[in-house]
Amino acid sequence: MAEDGFKIMIVDDEKEIVEGMTSSLTSLTDYKYKAFDDPYRALQTFLKNPFHLVLTDISMPHIDGFELIKRMKEKSPSCDFILITAHKSVEVVTRARRLGAAYIFYKPINLEEIIQSIETMHKRYLYWLGKLKEVS
């Protein structure tokens, strides 16, 4: 595991997507990750111990992805988000950007593209971590 301990949370109410992303991430040893098929449990975990990056579906029961981002951003403003959705619309994209989502992917997902976006977000995290070390 890398020293920086880049933590990723995966949230999707579809177990197949959670399992697919989880199995894809097992080969990426630079990351710590935790997956949830219940957005409420994911939120409770995040509020106790924030993550650096959250991959979340938008349409989920109890708490949708937009509400999840809003609540997580209140706890950890520096957290980054990747949204996954089946709904292609200007409204969805606009709302995702307003909430600070870094990427949005449409179902069916392309895991290679998601992994590339995770690697980009990790590099961004390392860049800012380095800047923080320079000033402290």
DOKOLKE-676307 format. One line per field, with one value per atom (N, C-alpha, C): x, y, z; atom name; residue number from 0. Coordinates in steps of 0.1 Angstrom, whole numbers, plus 5000, padded with zeros to 4 digits. Example, Ala and Ser with C-alpha at 12.3 -4.5 7.8 and 13.67 -1.06 7.14 Angstrom:
X	5132:5123:5132:5128:5137:5129
Y	4943:4955:4967:4978:4989:5000
Z	5078:5078:5078:5071:5071:5079
a	N:CA:C:N:CA:C
k	0:0:0:1:1:1
//
This chain:
X	5008:5000:5009:5005:5013:5013:5023:5024:5012:5008:4998:4984:4982:4969:4957:4957:4946:4934:4924:4912:4900:4895:4884:4872:4860:4847:4839:4833:4824:4810:4801:4787:4778:4771:4761:4751:4738:4729:4728:4735:4735:4748:4746:4757:4766:4761:4770:4780:4776:4785:4795:4791:4800:4811:4806:4815:4825:4820:4828:4839:4835:4845:4855:4850:4859:4869:4865:4874:4884:4880:4889:4900:4896:4905:4915:4912:4921:4935:4936:4950:4957:4950:4956:4960:4973:4977:4980:4979:4982:4970:4959:4947:4941:4935:4926:4912:4904:4890:4880:4868:4857:4845:4837:4825:4812:4802:4789:4778:4768:4756:4744:4747:4737:4743:4737:4742:4742:4732:4731:4743:4746:4758:4771:4771:4783:4785:4774:4774:4778:4773:4776:4791:4796:4811:4819:4815:4822:4823:4812:4811:4820:4823:4832:4847:4849:4862:4862:4864:4863:4873:4869:4877:4882:4892:4897:4889:4883:4876:4864:4852:4840:4835:4832:4826:4811:4802:4788:4778:4768:4757:4748:4740:4731:4718:4712:4698:4700:4697:4697:4686:4682:4671:4676:4667:4670:4678:4690:4698:4703:4700:4705:4720:4726:4740:4743:4733:4735:4735:4725:4724:4737:4741:4753:4765:4767:4778:4777:4765:4763:4767:4762:4765:4780:4786:4800:4809:4805:4813:4812:4801:4800:4810:4813:4822:4837:4839:4852:4852:4853:4853:4863:4874:4885:4882:4872:4869:4865:4870:4866:4855:4848:4837:4836:4833:4831:4816:4808:4794:4792:4783:4779:4764:4759:4745:4740:4728:4722:4714:4713:4705:4713:4712:4720:4710:4714:4707:4715:4712:4719:4717:4705:4703:4712:4714:4722:4737:4742:4755:4757:4748:4749:4749:4740:4739:4752:4757:4769:4781:4782:4793:4791:4779:4777:4781:4779:4782:4797:4804:4819:4823:4815:4819:4830:4841:4852:4849:4842:4838:4824:4818:4806:4806:4802:4802:4788:4785:4772:4772:4762:4760:4756:4761:4770:4784:4791:4804:4815:4825:4838:4848:4851:4860:4874:4879:4892:4892:4881:4880:4879:4871:4870:4884:4891:4904:4913:4913:4921:4917:4905:4900:4905:4904:4909:4924:4932:4946:4949:4941:4942:4939:4928:4925:4936:4942:4953:4965:4968:4979:4976:4964:4960:4961:4957:4958:4973:4982:4996:5002:4998:5003:5000:4987:4983:4989:4991:4997:5012:5019:5032:5033:5023:5023:5020:5012:5010:5023:5030:5043:5053:5053:5062:5060:5047:5044:5043:5044:5044:5057
Y	4988:5000:5012:5022:5034:5042:5050:5057:5067:5073:5084:5078:5065:5059:5065:5067:5073:5064:5070:5062:5065:5054:5055:5048:5054:5048:5046:5034:5031:5029:5036:5036:5034:5022:5020:5009:5011:5002:4989:4989:4977:4969:4958:4949:4945:4943:4939:4950:4962:4973:4975:4974:4974:4963:4951:4940:4941:4946:4948:4959:4970:4980:4975:4968:4963:4954:4944:4935:4942:4952:4960:4967:4972:4980:4971:4958:4950:4949:4951:4951:4964:4975:4988:4989:4986:4985:4998:5009:5023:5028:5021:5026:5017:5024:5017:5020:5010:5013:5004:5010:5003:5005:4995:4995:4993:5000:4999:4998:4990:4989:4996:5003:5010:5024:5034:5048:5053:5049:5054:5049:5036:5030:5037:5040:5047:5061:5068:5081:5081:5071:5070:5067:5058:5055:5067:5075:5086:5097:5099:5110:5107:5094:5090:5091:5088:5087:5090:5103:5107:5100:5100:5094:5105:5102:5112:5113:5102:5101:5092:5096:5088:5086:5074:5070:5066:5074:5071:5071:5063:5063:5075:5080:5091:5086:5076:5071:5059:5062:5052:5054:5043:5045:5052:5059:5066:5079:5078:5090:5089:5099:5099:5104:5102:5106:5121:5129:5144:5147:5141:5144:5138:5127:5121:5130:5135:5145:5157:5163:5174:5172:5161:5158:5155:5148:5144:5157:5166:5178:5187:5186:5194:5189:5176:5170:5171:5170:5170:5177:5191:5199:5195:5189:5185:5172:5165:5152:5154:5145:5145:5134:5137:5128:5124:5112:5107:5101:5106:5102:5092:5083:5072:5073:5073:5074:5069:5065:5061:5073:5084:5095:5106:5106:5117:5129:5140:5152:5164:5175:5188:5190:5188:5190:5182:5169:5160:5165:5169:5173:5187:5196:5209:5207:5200:5197:5191:5181:5174:5184:5193:5203:5212:5217:5227:5221:5208:5201:5198:5200:5197:5184:5177:5164:5166:5158:5159:5152:5141:5133:5128:5126:5119:5108:5096:5085:5080:5075:5070:5055:5048:5034:5030:5019:5009:5016:5013:5020:5013:5021:5016:5016:5005:5004:5010:5009:5014:5030:5036:5050:5055:5047:5050:5049:5038:5036:5048:5052:5064:5076:5078:5090:5089:5077:5075:5078:5074:5077:5092:5098:5113:5120:5116:5122:5119:5107:5103:5113:5115:5124:5138:5142:5156:5156:5146:5145:5146:5138:5138:5152:5159:5172:5181:5182:5191:5187:5174:5169:5174:5174:5179:5194:5201:5216:5219:5211:5213:5210:5200:5197:5208:5215:5226:5238:5240:5252:5249:5237:5234:5231
Z	5000:5000:5000:4992:4991:5004:5007:5020:5021:5010:5011:5015:5013:5017:5011:4998:4990:4992:4999:5002:4993:4987:4978:4983:4982:4986:4973:4972:4960:4966:4960:4965:4953:4953:4942:4948:4946:4951:4942:4931:4922:4926:4933:4938:4927:4914:4903:4900:4901:4898:4909:4921:4933:4931:4929:4927:4916:4904:4893:4895:4901:4904:4915:4925:4935:4930:4921:4916:4907:4900:4891:4900:4911:4919:4927:4928:4936:4930:4917:4911:4913:4917:4919:4934:4937:4950:4957:4949:4955:4963:4963:4969:4980:4989:4999:4995:4995:4991:4999:4999:5006:4998:4996:4988:4996:4991:4998:4988:4991:4982:4989:5000:5008:5010:5004:5005:5019:5027:5041:5049:5048:5055:5050:5037:5032:5038:5039:5045:5060:5067:5081:5083:5074:5075:5071:5061:5056:5067:5074:5084:5096:5098:5109:5104:5092:5086:5071:5068:5054:5044:5032:5021:5012:5004:4994:4982:4978:4965:4967:4962:4963:4948:4945:4932:4936:4931:4935:4924:4925:4916:4920:4911:4914:4919:4912:4915:4925:4937:4948:4957:4964:4974:4987:4993:5006:5005:4999:4997:4982:4974:4961:4961:4950:4949:4951:4947:4949:4964:4971:4985:4992:4988:4994:4992:4980:4978:4987:4988:4996:5010:5016:5030:5032:5023:5024:5022:5013:5011:5024:5031:5044:5054:5054:5063:5058:5045:5040:5026:5026:5014:5003:5008:4998:4991:4995:4989:4974:4966:4951:4949:4938:4935:4920:4917:4904:4904:4895:4895:4884:4887:4877:4876:4864:4862:4848:4848:4835:4829:4836:4832:4825:4812:4804:4802:4809:4808:4812:4806:4810:4825:4830:4844:4853:4850:4858:4857:4845:4844:4851:4850:4856:4871:4877:4891:4896:4889:4893:4894:4884:4884:4895:4898:4909:4922:4924:4936:4937:4926:4926:4921:4914:4909:4899:4899:4890:4877:4877:4865:4866:4854:4854:4843:4846:4836:4835:4823:4821:4820:4825:4824:4810:4805:4811:4812:4823:4826:4819:4816:4810:4822:4827:4839:4836:4824:4821:4822:4817:4819:4833:4841:4855:4862:4859:4865:4861:4849:4845:4852:4855:4862:4877:4882:4896:4897:4887:4887:4885:4878:4876:4890:4896:4909:4920:4919:4928:4926:4913:4910:4915:4914:4919:4934:4941:4955:4959:4953:4956:4953:4943:4940:4952:4956:4966:4980:4982:4994:4995:4983:4982:4985:4980:4982:4997:5004:5018:5026:5022:5029:5027:5015:5013:5022:5025:5033:5048:5052:5066:5072
a	N:CA:C:N:CA:C:N:CA:C:N:CA:C:N:CA:C:N:CA:C:N:CA:C:N:CA:C:N:CA:C:N:CA:C:N:CA:C:N:CA:C:N:CA:C:N:CA:C:N:CA:C:N:CA:C:N:CA:C:N:CA:C:N:CA:C:N:CA:C:N:CA:C:N:CA:C:N:CA:C:N:CA:C:N:CA:C:N:CA:C:N:CA:C:N:CA:C:N:CA:C:N:CA:C:N:CA:C:N:CA:C:N:CA:C:N:CA:C:N:CA:C:N:CA:C:N:CA:C:N:CA:C:N:CA:C:N:CA:C:N:CA:C:N:CA:C:N:CA:C:N:CA:C:N:CA:C:N:CA:C:N:CA:C:N:CA:C:N:CA:C:N:CA:C:N:CA:C:N:CA:C:N:CA:C:N:CA:C:N:CA:C:N:CA:C:N:CA:C:N:CA:C:N:CA:C:N:CA:C:N:CA:C:N:CA:C:N:CA:C:N:CA:C:N:CA:C:N:CA:C:N:CA:C:N:CA:C:N:CA:C:N:CA:C:N:CA:C:N:CA:C:N:CA:C:N:CA:C:N:CA:C:N:CA:C:N:CA:C:N:CA:C:N:CA:C:N:CA:C:N:CA:C:N:CA:C:N:CA:C:N:CA:C:N:CA:C:N:CA:C:N:CA:C:N:CA:C:N:CA:C:N:CA:C:N:CA:C:N:CA:C:N:CA:C:N:CA:C:N:CA:C:N:CA:C:N:CA:C:N:CA:C:N:CA:C:N:CA:C:N:CA:C:N:CA:C:N:CA:C:N:CA:C:N:CA:C:N:CA:C:N:CA:C:N:CA:C:N:CA:C:N:CA:C:N:CA:C:N:CA:C:N:CA:C:N:CA:C:N:CA:C:N:CA:C:N:CA:C:N:CA:C:N:CA:C:N:CA:C:N:CA:C:N:CA:C:N:CA:C:N:CA:C:N:CA:C:N:CA:C:N:CA:C:N:CA:C:N:CA:C:N:CA:C:N:CA:C:N:CA:C:N:CA:C:N:CA:C:N:CA:C:N:CA:C
k	0:0:0:1:1:1:2:2:2:3:3:3:4:4:4:5:5:5:6:6:6:7:7:7:8:8:8:9:9:9:10:10:10:11:11:11:12:12:12:13:13:13:14:14:14:15:15:15:16:16:16:17:17:17:18:18:18:19:19:19:20:20:20:21:21:21:22:22:22:23:23:23:24:24:24:25:25:25:26:26:26:27:27:27:28:28:28:29:29:29:30:30:30:31:31:31:32:32:32:33:33:33:34:34:34:35:35:35:36:36:36:37:37:37:38:38:38:39:39:39:40:40:40:41:41:41:42:42:42:43:43:43:44:44:44:45:45:45:46:46:46:47:47:47:48:48:48:49:49:49:50:50:50:51:51:51:52:52:52:53:53:53:54:54:54:55:55:55:56:56:56:57:57:57:58:58:58:59:59:59:60:60:60:61:61:61:62:62:62:63:63:63:64:64:64:65:65:65:66:66:66:67:67:67:68:68:68:69:69:69:70:70:70:71:71:71:72:72:72:73:73:73:74:74:74:75:75:75:76:76:76:77:77:77:78:78:78:79:79:79:80:80:80:81:81:81:82:82:82:83:83:83:84:84:84:85:85:85:86:86:86:87:87:87:88:88:88:89:89:89:90:90:90:91:91:91:92:92:92:93:93:93:94:94:94:95:95:95:96:96:96:97:97:97:98:98:98:99:99:99:100:100:100:101:101:101:102:102:102:103:103:103:104:104:104:105:105:105:106:106:106:107:107:107:108:108:108:109:109:109:110:110:110:111:111:111:112:112:112:113:113:113:114:114:114:115:115:115:116:116:116:117:117:117:118:118:118:119:119:119:120:120:120:121:121:121:122:122:122:123:123:123:124:124:124:125:125:125:126:126:126:127:127:127:128:128:128:129:129:129:130:130:130:131:131:131:132:132:132:133:133:133:134:134:134:135:135:135
//
